Amino acid sequence: MVTRMSQRNYVLVAEDDQDCAAVYADALEVVGFDAVITGTGQEALDTVELYAPCAVILDRGMRLADGSDLLEALLATGRIEVHRLLVITGGPIEGCRAKAIRKPATADDVWDHVRDCCAPKLDARDALA
């Protein structure tokens, strides 16, 4: 769960495979984002309720949550828009409301999505500095 939060933008990584989650989080932290990893759907929802992320990386095949149901629940919070979600799945991507890519996802895949979602926030923050 969330153990720290800085003033920087953060990305929620909802992934129950610890190795995959670590790869995504490390890639994001290298380029200046806080990555918060949650291993269950409930942790992801709780985190979004507390802190609105600039992007979400969502494993559609989490063991303790149906990825499609979790995607809808995250959107229902009103704290994340569909274009800020990247669904990563080993299964079919057809019919997914959010941008979806098949596993294995690379650090570049994750960074490209986060950059596209969070660049306006980064530009605005830099203008205020």
N, C-alpha and C positions, 0 to 999 in steps of 0.2 A: 504494500500500500504506500501511500505518499509519506515519505519520511522527511523531505525537505522541499522547499519551493523558493526559487529566487525571483527577482524582478524580471528576469529574461522570459521570453516566450517559452512555452513548454509544449511538448508533444506527448500525447498519451499513446503508449504502445500496449495494446491489449493482446497479449500473446501468451499461451500456456506452455510453449516450448521455450525453456530457459535459454537454450543456446541461440535460437533465432532472435529472441527478445534482446539478448545481449549484443548481438551483431547490429541490430537496428539502433539500439540505444547508443552504442559506442560511436556509430557513424554520425548520429545526430549531435552528440556531445562534442565531437571533434570540430564541428562547424558552428558551435556556440549555442546549442539548444539544450535545455533541460529535458531529459527523457524520463518519464515516469512509467514504470512497467507495472501492469496489473496482470495477474494470472487467471482471473475469473471474470465472468460477466458482471457479477455484482460489484466487485472491486472497481471495474471500469465505470460503472454507473455512479458509484459513490464518489469517485474521483472527479468525474465531470460535474457533478452537483456542487462540489467544493471549489473547483478551479476550472474555468473554461479554457480548454486547450486551443492553440492555433491550428492544430491538426491532430488526427487520430489515425494510427496504424492498427487495423483490426484483423485478427486471425479469424476467418470465417468458420474454421473447424475447431474452435476451442472445445475441450472435452466437457466442461461443465456448463456450456451455454450454446444454444443454437446461434450461429453468427448472424443469420438474417433477422432473428428476433432481437438480438442485441443491437444490431444496426438500427432497427426501428425504435428501440427503447432509448438509444443515445439521441436520436433525432427528436424524440418526443420530449426530451428535457428542455428543448429550446436553447440550449447552450452551445450547440454545434450544428453547422449547416452541412448538407449532404456533400457539397464540393470539397469539404475539408476532411472527408473520410477516404482512406485508402484501404480497401479490403484485399487481403492476401489469402489465397486459398489453394489447396491442392485439388479441389473439386472444380465443378463447372463455374464459369463466371457469368454465363448468360442470365439475364433477368435481375442482376444485382443493381440496386438503385444508385450505388456509389461507384466511383472508379474502382475497378478490380483488376488484379494481376494474379497470375498463377505462380505458385511456389516452384522453384526457389526464387525468392525475391533477393535482389542484390542491395547493397548499401546505396548504390547509385539510384536504383528504383525508388527507394524510400526518400532519399535526399531530393530527387527531382520533384516528387509530390509535395514535400514540405516546403521547398523553396517556392513553388507555385502558389501554395496556400498562404504562406506567412510573409512573403516579400512585401506586400503593402503595409503590414504591421511594422516590419523592420524599417521600411523607408520612413514611415511616420515617426517612429521612435528616434531614428537618427536625426531627423529634422529638428526635434525638440532638444537634442543634446547640445 
